[in-house]
Amino acid sequence: MADQQIGQLLDSLGVTVDLDDGDMPVDAHVLLKVVKADGSVALVKGASESLDWITALGMLTAALNIENGGYINALDEE
C-alpha cells in the first residue's frame, strides 16, 4: 500500500475544524476508520511531515481528554 495525500478525502468526508482568523495550523494527526475490500475494518493513521513522535503523543492524549470531557478552555471561563 502506497502513502496517499488525503486532503480531498477529508473534504469528501465533511471533516471540518473551528479556526479563528490568524490561526496557523502547523501539524496534523489523522485517524481514519477504513472498511477494507474484504469487509474487515481497520484503523490507519496519518501525520503531517513535521509531526514528531512526542507532539503526536501529546496530541493524542489531548484528544482523549477532549473527547472524555476533561478539557476546559481557560479562555471560556473568563
Backbone as a printed PyTorch tensor [residue, N CA C, xyz], in Angstrom:
tensor([[[  0.8450,  -1.1740,   0.0000],
         [  0.0000,   0.0000,   0.0000],
         [  0.8930,   1.2400,   0.0000]],

        [[  0.6360,   2.1540,  -0.9050],
         [  1.4460,   3.3610,  -1.0150],
         [  0.8030,   4.5020,  -0.2190]],

        [[  1.6590,   5.3870,   0.3220],
         [  1.1530,   6.5730,   1.0050],
         [  0.3950,   7.4410,   0.0100]],

        [[ -0.6840,   8.0490,   0.4840],
         [ -1.5120,   8.9090,  -0.3580],
         [ -1.7960,  10.2080,   0.3860]],

        [[ -1.8520,  11.3040,  -0.3400],
         [ -2.3080,  12.5430,   0.2630],
         [ -3.8200,  12.4430,   0.4310]],

        [[ -4.3520,  12.9640,   1.5440],
         [ -5.7550,  12.7160,   1.8650],
         [ -6.5950,  13.9840,   2.0180]],

        [[ -6.0980,  15.1110,   1.5640],
         [ -6.8600,  16.3530,   1.6890],
         [ -8.2460,  16.2580,   1.0810]],

        [[ -8.3330,  15.7870,  -0.1560],
         [ -9.6340,  15.6720,  -0.8160],
         [-10.5120,  14.6230,  -0.1410]],

        [[ -9.9070,  13.5630,   0.3590],
         [-10.6650,  12.5380,   1.0780],
         [-11.3020,  13.1340,   2.3190]],

        [[-10.5400,  13.9020,   3.0920],
         [-11.0950,  14.5380,   4.2860],
         [-12.2130,  15.4970,   3.9200]],

        [[-12.0300,  16.2290,   2.8150],
         [-13.0910,  17.1310,   2.3450],
         [-14.3540,  16.3360,   2.0130]],

        [[-14.2090,  15.2050,   1.3140],
         [-15.3760,  14.4190,   0.9070],
         [-16.0860,  13.7880,   2.1040]],

        [[-15.3580,  13.5740,   3.1970],
         [-15.9590,  13.0450,   4.4210],
         [-16.5980,  14.1490,   5.2610]],

        [[-16.4160,  15.4010,   4.8440],
         [-17.0120,  16.5220,   5.5730],
         [-16.2620,  16.9180,   6.8260]],

        [[-14.9670,  16.6320,   6.8820],
         [-14.1710,  16.9780,   8.0580],
         [-14.0010,  18.4940,   8.1200]],

        [[-14.3190,  19.0660,   9.2800],
         [-14.1610,  20.5000,   9.4880],
         [-13.4370,  20.7360,  10.8070]],

        [[-12.9440,  21.9400,  10.9700],
         [-12.2980,  22.3350,  12.2150],
         [-12.6110,  23.8140,  12.4490]],

        [[-12.7290,  24.1940,  13.6980],
         [-13.0570,  25.5650,  14.0670],
         [-11.7590,  26.3630,  14.2240]],

        [[-11.4630,  27.2170,  13.2470],
         [-10.2690,  28.0600,  13.2950],
         [-10.6720,  29.5270,  13.2770]],

        [[ -9.9670,  30.3320,  14.0140],
         [-10.1820,  31.7750,  14.0030],
         [ -9.2640,  32.4240,  12.9770]],

        [[ -9.6280,  33.6280,  12.5350],
         [ -8.7560,  34.3870,  11.6360],
         [ -7.3860,  34.5340,  12.2930]],

        [[ -6.3510,  34.2940,  11.5290],
         [ -4.9910,  34.4090,  12.0470],
         [ -4.4420,  33.1200,  12.6290]],

        [[ -5.2920,  32.1130,  12.8590],
         [ -4.7960,  30.8230,  13.3460],
         [ -3.9400,  30.1830,  12.2520]],

        [[ -2.8440,  29.5480,  12.6440],
         [ -1.9540,  28.9310,  11.6740],
         [ -1.7070,  27.4700,  12.0450]],

        [[ -2.4420,  26.5470,  11.4300],
         [ -2.1920,  25.1310,  11.7070],
         [ -0.7630,  24.7550,  11.3040]],

        [[ -0.1000,  23.9990,  12.1790],
         [  1.2930,  23.6310,  11.9040],
         [  1.5160,  22.1290,  11.8440]],

        [[  0.6420,  21.3470,  12.4260],
         [  0.7790,  19.8920,  12.3970],
         [ -0.5970,  19.2550,  12.3790]],

        [[ -0.6650,  18.0260,  11.8890],
         [ -1.9210,  17.2820,  11.8810],
         [ -1.6380,  15.8160,  12.1680]],

        [[ -2.5620,  15.2180,  12.8930],
         [ -2.5180,  13.7910,  13.1880],
         [ -3.9130,  13.2680,  12.8670]],

        [[ -4.0350,  12.3880,  11.8910],
         [ -5.3310,  11.9570,  11.3820],
         [ -5.5130,  10.4690,  11.6430]],

        [[ -6.6810,  10.1180,  12.1620],
         [ -7.0330,   8.7160,  12.3930],
         [ -8.2500,   8.4100,  11.5370]],

        [[ -8.1530,   7.3740,  10.7030],
         [ -9.2300,   7.0020,   9.7940],
         [ -9.7000,   5.5810,  10.0670]],

        [[-11.0200,   5.3980,  10.0570],
         [-11.6080,   4.0550,  10.0850],
         [-11.8240,   3.6660,   8.6280]],

        [[-11.2970,   2.5190,   8.2420],
         [-11.3300,   2.0760,   6.8550],
         [-12.0020,   0.7040,   6.7770]],

        [[-12.9380,   0.5670,   5.8460],
         [-13.5100,  -0.7500,   5.5490],
         [-12.7350,  -1.2870,   4.3510]],

        [[-12.0560,  -2.3920,   4.5500],
         [-11.2240,  -2.9920,   3.5150],
         [-12.0890,  -3.7070,   2.4700]],

        [[-11.4870,  -4.0530,   1.3470],
         [-12.1960,  -4.7200,   0.2490],
         [-12.8400,  -6.0310,   0.6990]],

        [[-12.2110,  -6.7190,   1.6700],
         [-12.7620,  -7.9960,   2.1490],
         [-13.8100,  -7.8140,   3.2490]],

        [[-14.1500,  -6.5630,   3.5790],
         [-15.1640,  -6.2760,   4.5900],
         [-14.6220,  -6.0800,   5.9890]],

        [[-13.3420,  -6.3590,   6.1880],
         [-12.7590,  -6.1460,   7.5100],
         [-12.5910,  -4.6430,   7.7600]],

        [[-12.4860,  -4.2890,   9.0190],
         [-12.3500,  -2.8820,   9.4070],
         [-10.9740,  -2.6730,  10.0150]],

        [[-10.3650,  -1.5480,   9.6580],
         [ -9.0340,  -1.2290,  10.1760],
         [ -8.9780,   0.2450,  10.5480]],

        [[ -8.0530,   0.5760,  11.4190],
         [ -7.7260,   1.9630,  11.7190],
         [ -6.3750,   2.2580,  11.1040]],

        [[ -6.2730,   3.3880,  10.4330],
         [ -4.9950,   3.8300,   9.8850],
         [ -4.7600,   5.2530,  10.3410]],

        [[ -3.5090,   5.6240,  10.4650],
         [ -3.2070,   6.9810,  10.8910],
         [ -2.2640,   7.6360,   9.9040]],

        [[ -2.3890,   8.9290,   9.8590],
         [ -1.5060,   9.7320,   9.0370],
         [ -1.0680,  10.9420,   9.8350]],

        [[ -0.0050,  11.5590,   9.4040],
         [  0.5070,  12.7260,  10.1130],
         [  1.2040,  13.6490,   9.1330]],

        [[  1.2530,  14.9140,   9.4970],
         [  1.9950,  15.8640,   8.6840],
         [  3.4840,  15.5430,   8.7660]],

        [[  4.2110,  15.9630,   7.7570],
         [  5.6320,  15.6100,   7.6620],
         [  6.4440,  16.0850,   8.8590]],

        [[  6.0780,  17.2210,   9.4360],
         [  6.8860,  17.7840,  10.5110],
         [  6.5020,  17.2670,  11.8990]],

        [[  5.4680,  16.4300,  11.9840],
         [  4.9960,  15.9630,  13.2940],
         [  5.9800,  14.9630,  13.8880]],

        [[  6.5250,  15.3020,  15.0600],
         [  7.4440,  14.3910,  15.7470],
         [  6.6430,  13.5120,  16.7130]],

        [[  7.2560,  12.4440,  17.1870],
         [  6.5360,  11.4490,  17.9790],
         [  6.0240,  12.0090,  19.2950]],

        [[  6.7720,  12.9050,  19.9250],
         [  6.3390,  13.4130,  21.2300],
         [  5.1480,  14.3590,  21.0860]],

        [[  5.1290,  15.1450,  20.0170],
         [  3.9810,  16.0120,  19.7630],
         [  2.7690,  15.1600,  19.3780]],

        [[  2.9840,  14.1140,  18.5800],
         [  1.8880,  13.2140,  18.2100],
         [  1.2790,  12.5830,  19.4600]],

        [[  2.1040,  12.1320,  20.3760],
         [  1.6170,  11.5370,  21.6180],
         [  0.8430,  12.5670,  22.4390]],

        [[  1.3560,  13.7860,  22.5060],
         [  0.6590,  14.8470,  23.2270],
         [ -0.6800,  15.1770,  22.5960]],

        [[ -0.7370,  15.2130,  21.2590],
         [ -1.9870,  15.4910,  20.5670],
         [ -3.0080,  14.3880,  20.8200]],

        [[ -2.5730,  13.1320,  20.8030],
         [ -3.4840,  12.0120,  21.0690],
         [ -4.0100,  12.0590,  22.5030]],

        [[ -3.1350,  12.3810,  23.4430],
         [ -3.5330,  12.4880,  24.8460],
         [ -4.5350,  13.6200,  25.0260]],

        [[ -4.2700,  14.7540,  24.3960],
         [ -5.1910,  15.8870,  24.4760],
         [ -6.5350,  15.5330,  23.8430]],

        [[ -6.5120,  14.8310,  22.7050],
         [ -7.7520,  14.4390,  22.0380],
         [ -8.5860,  13.5280,  22.9450]],

        [[ -7.9410,  12.6050,  23.6410],
         [ -8.6650,  11.7380,  24.5770],
         [ -9.3190,  12.5520,  25.6830]],

        [[ -8.5870,  13.5290,  26.2190],
         [ -9.1470,  14.3800,  27.2690],
         [-10.3320,  15.1870,  26.7490]],

        [[-10.2150,  15.7180,  25.5490],
         [-11.3110,  16.4960,  24.9590],
         [-12.5230,  15.6000,  24.7460]],

        [[-12.3240,  14.4210,  24.1620],
         [-13.4330,  13.5040,  23.8890],
         [-14.1080,  13.0140,  25.1690]],

        [[-13.3280,  12.8830,  26.2320],
         [-13.8700,  12.4010,  27.5040],
         [-14.3970,  13.5260,  28.3800]],

        [[-14.4080,  14.7550,  27.8520],
         [-14.9720,  15.8810,  28.5920],
         [-14.0740,  16.4360,  29.6740]],

        [[-12.8090,  16.0860,  29.6730],
         [-11.9100,  16.5520,  30.7240],
         [-11.1500,  17.8190,  30.3950]],

        [[-11.4010,  18.3960,  29.2230],
         [-10.6710,  19.5970,  28.8100],
         [-11.5390,  20.8190,  29.0360]],

        [[-10.9780,  21.8180,  29.6990],
         [-11.6770,  23.0850,  29.9090],
         [-10.7960,  24.1860,  29.3380]],

        [[-11.3480,  24.9530,  28.3990],
         [-10.6140,  26.0630,  27.8020],
         [-10.6140,  27.2150,  28.7970]],

        [[ -9.4380,  27.6080,  29.2720],
         [ -9.3200,  28.6740,  30.2630],
         [ -9.9310,  29.9800,  29.7530]],

        [[ -9.8660,  30.2230,  28.4500],
         [-10.4240,  31.4440,  27.8960],
         [-11.9400,  31.4600,  27.9900]],

        [[-12.5840,  30.2930,  27.9570],
         [-14.0270,  30.2100,  28.0610],
         [-14.5280,  30.4910,  29.4770]],

        [[-13.6520,  30.3640,  30.4880],
         [-14.0480,  30.5710,  31.8710],
         [-14.0820,  32.0390,  32.2590]],

        [[-13.4280,  32.8870,  31.4810],
         [-13.3440,  34.3150,  31.8370],
         [-14.6300,  35.0350,  31.6110]]])
